[in-house]
Amino acid sequence: MSVLAHIFEAAGIATIVLSSIREMAVKVAPPRALHCEFPLGRPLGHPGDAAFQTDVLAHAFALLDETSGPVLVDYPIVIETSSEQVSCTLPPRYDPNLPPAVDEARGLRRAYDRSVERRGVTSVGRAVHPDGIADAVAVLVAIADGADWTTAGIPGGNATAMCHDIRTYYEEAALELVDGPLPGPRALEEWFFEQTHTGKIVLAARQKIRDSGAKAPIWFYMTPASR
Amino acid sequence: MNADQAMRAHSATLPAPTFENPAFVTPPPLAAATVAIVTSAALHTADDTAFTGGDTSFRLIDRDRRDLILGHWSPNFDRAAVAMDLNVVYPIDRLLELAAQGVIGAVAPRHVSFAGNQPDDLASIRLDSGPAAAAALRADGVDVVLLTPV
């Protein structure tokens, strides 16, 4: 972002960066930066809080009053990445003949569909159509159970894309199922990896692929680096 | 150290380019300025070509579109937030409100989306796609750009 700021400024456009990595803003020194110590993925702070977002913009636009740069100002409020768990109902076991993760993925389909209908868009579909999510989970179950990942049927051969689609399917479904306010930073990530069958299967399959000696780009981005 | 702290610590160690004699533009008064958003969230519509890993190109987003897909490849940020509220990454509705209030002059007709996970040398974005995106916004009369990362 800070690099792009220099490029746009050179083209004659005044720029303001909402910085998320302060050290990078110091090093690259864009003309104007408002450092926002917010959870990564939330550069305007709080989803669903228009007043807060507008205040961030007000602080950002105030930097246009400066007559020389670089300018780096800290937004006065820090938002910590909390570890508050979400309360999110998971579907009851329906088909005992299916692996729990596959059954769970199928059971979330209605919530997922409601979510897409309400928001008018889905980010599922990189490698797996929503209709193929349960089958993709079955591929991960097979890998976790010892199947050779190279022949297990990973859609498009891209484990990262497949895992993005599966996790996004779960997170978009969860938005229809959570009780209370909007989930906090990374709360749905925690829910997926720590409370769902499929999240645990993703972790197990990733470990199996890693243990097979596969190169890191194949498995590393199946989950956040911290997992 | 939580996941965000770990990512920040790692990112702080990455190589960073320096810019000699950087430009510093004096924009028109904010109330007369046309403002655009440039995000690194790899947002795009279903009509667009999806972003690939290490994609150095950009997509132009029409001001009226809200059906935006999160095309970023990194799993290392709160990916669900944008599904909760697009404006937490791409504050298009906030800008429209500010334009209606007369705080800013206008909201640009098109906005820009890049993918944040770029090749280390940044050569293509510095020499090719970055200037091309800036030229597109200049053609739309953009005076001020707000850059939003994920």
Contacts between the chains, C-beta under 8 A, distances in Angstrom:
chain1	res1	chain2	res2	distance
A	1	B	38	7.8
A	1	B	40	5.6
A	1	B	116	7.6
A	1	B	147	4.5
A	1	B	148	7.5
A	1	B	149	4.6
A	2	B	16	8.0
A	2	B	147	8.0
A	3	B	17	6.1
A	3	B	122	5.7
A	3	B	125	6.9
A	3	B	126	6.7
A	3	B	130	7.5
A	4	B	38	6.1
A	4	B	40	7.6
A	4	B	114	6.9
A	4	B	125	7.1
A	4	B	130	5.7
A	4	B	133	8.0
A	4	B	147	6.0
A	5	B	145	7.7
A	5	B	147	5.7
A	6	B	19	4.7
A	6	B	22	5.5
A	6	B	23	7.3
A	7	B	125	7.5
A	7	B	126	6.4
A	7	B	130	3.8
A	7	B	131	6.1
A	7	B	134	6.0
A	8	B	38	7.0
A	8	B	130	7.5
A	8	B	133	7.8
A	8	B	134	4.7
A	8	B	137	7.4
A	8	B	145	5.1
A	8	B	147	7.9
A	9	B	22	6.8
A	9	B	23	4.3
A	9	B	24	6.7
A	9	B	25	5.5
A	10	B	22	7.7
A	10	B	23	4.6
A	10	B	131	7.9
A	10	B	134	7.8
A	11	B	131	6.3
A	11	B	134	3.6
A	11	B	135	6.6
A	11	B	138	6.0
A	12	B	23	7.9
A	12	B	25	5.9
A	12	B	138	6.3
A	13	B	25	6.5
A	13	B	27	7.9
A	13	B	134	6.2
A	13	B	137	6.2
A	13	B	138	6.6
A	13	B	142	5.7
A	13	B	143	6.6
A	13	B	144	6.8
A	13	B	145	5.2
A	14	B	25	4.4
A	14	B	26	7.3
A	14	B	27	3.7
A	14	B	33	7.8
A	14	B	143	6.4
A	14	B	144	4.9
A	14	B	145	7.2
A	15	B	25	7.8
A	15	B	144	7.5
A	15	B	145	4.8
A	15	B	146	7.9
A	15	B	147	6.2
A	16	B	144	7.1
A	16	B	145	7.3
A	16	B	146	5.4
A	16	B	147	6.9
A	17	B	147	4.6
A	17	B	149	7.8
A	18	B	146	7.0
A	18	B	147	6.6
A	18	B	148	5.3
A	18	B	149	6.7
A	19	B	149	7.5
A	20	B	8	7.8
A	20	B	149	4.8
A	20	B	150	7.7
A	21	B	8	5.6
A	21	B	11	4.5
A	21	B	12	6.2
A	21	B	149	7.9
A	22	B	8	7.8
A	22	B	12	7.9
A	23	B	8	7.8
A	23	B	11	7.6
A	23	B	12	3.6
A	24	B	11	6.2
A	24	B	12	6.6
A	24	B	14	7.3
A	24	B	16	6.0
A	27	B	16	3.9
A	27	B	18	7.7
A	28	B	16	5.0
A	28	B	17	6.7
A	28	B	18	7.4
A	28	B	19	7.5
A	29	B	18	7.8
A	29	B	19	7.4
A	29	B	22	7.2
A	30	B	147	7.9
A	31	B	22	6.5
A	31	B	23	7.3
A	31	B	24	5.1
A	31	B	25	7.5
A	39	B	4	5.6
A	39	B	77	7.9
A	39	B	78	5.4
A	39	B	81	7.8
A	40	B	4	5.0
A	40	B	7	5.9
A	40	B	8	7.7
A	40	B	76	7.1
A	40	B	77	3.9
A	40	B	78	6.4
A	40	B	150	6.6
A	41	B	77	3.5
A	41	B	78	3.4
A	41	B	79	6.2
A	41	B	80	8.0
A	41	B	81	5.0
A	41	B	82	7.3
A	41	B	89	7.3
A	41	B	150	4.9
A	42	B	78	5.9
A	42	B	81	4.9
A	42	B	88	5.1
A	42	B	89	7.5
A	43	B	88	7.2
A	43	B	89	6.1
A	43	B	148	4.5
A	43	B	149	5.7
A	43	B	150	6.6
A	44	B	87	6.3
A	44	B	88	4.8
A	44	B	89	7.0
A	44	B	91	5.3
A	44	B	94	7.5
A	44	B	148	7.1
A	45	B	88	7.0
A	46	B	88	6.9
A	47	B	81	5.1
A	47	B	84	4.0
A	47	B	85	3.5
A	47	B	87	7.7
A	47	B	88	4.2
A	48	B	84	6.4
A	48	B	85	4.9
A	48	B	88	7.9
A	50	B	87	7.3
A	50	B	93	7.6
A	50	B	94	6.6
A	50	B	97	7.6
A	53	B	87	5.8
A	53	B	88	7.0
A	53	B	91	5.6
A	53	B	94	5.1
A	54	B	94	5.5
A	54	B	97	7.1
A	54	B	98	7.4
A	57	B	91	6.4
A	57	B	94	5.7
A	57	B	95	7.6
A	57	B	98	6.8
A	57	B	146	7.4
A	60	B	146	6.2
A	61	B	30	5.6
A	61	B	103	7.6
A	61	B	104	7.4
A	61	B	144	7.9
A	64	B	27	5.9
A	64	B	30	5.9
A	64	B	33	8.0
A	64	B	144	6.8
A	67	B	26	7.4
A	68	B	24	6.1
A	69	B	22	7.6
A	69	B	24	4.8
A	70	B	22	7.3
A	81	B	2	5.1
A	81	B	3	7.0
A	81	B	4	4.5
A	81	B	5	7.8
A	81	B	78	8.0
A	83	B	2	7.4
A	115	B	83	7.7
A	119	B	83	6.7
A	120	B	66	7.0
A	120	B	67	5.1
A	121	B	46	7.6
A	121	B	66	7.6
A	121	B	67	3.9
A	121	B	68	6.5
A	121	B	69	6.4
A	122	B	69	7.5
A	123	B	69	4.8
A	123	B	70	4.4
A	123	B	71	7.6
A	123	B	82	8.0
A	123	B	83	7.0
A	125	B	69	7.7
A	126	B	50	6.8
A	126	B	71	8.0
A	160	B	53	7.7
A	160	B	73	6.9
A	160	B	75	7.9
A	163	B	75	7.7
A	164	B	73	7.5
A	164	B	75	7.1
A	167	B	75	7.7
A	167	B	79	7.5
A	168	B	70	7.7
A	168	B	79	7.0
A	168	B	83	7.9
A	171	B	79	6.9
A	171	B	80	4.4
A	171	B	83	6.6
A	172	B	80	8.0
A	172	B	83	5.6
A	174	B	80	7.7
A	175	B	80	7.4
A	175	B	83	6.1
A	175	B	84	6.5
A	182	B	84	5.1
A	182	B	85	7.6
A	183	B	80	6.7
A	183	B	84	7.4
A	185	B	4	7.4
A	185	B	78	5.0
A	185	B	81	7.4
A	186	B	3	6.3
A	186	B	4	7.6
A	186	B	78	5.1
A	188	B	78	7.9
A	188	B	80	4.2
A	189	B	78	6.9
A	189	B	79	7.5
A	189	B	80	7.2
A	221	B	73	6.9
A	221	B	74	7.4
A	221	B	75	5.7
A	222	B	75	7.6
A	223	B	75	6.1
A	224	B	3	6.0
A	224	B	75	4.7
A	224	B	76	5.1
A	225	B	3	7.8
A	225	B	6	7.2
A	225	B	7	7.4
A	225	B	10	7.8
A	225	B	75	7.6
A	225	B	76	5.5
A	226	B	2	8.0
A	226	B	3	4.0
A	226	B	6	5.7
A	226	B	76	7.6
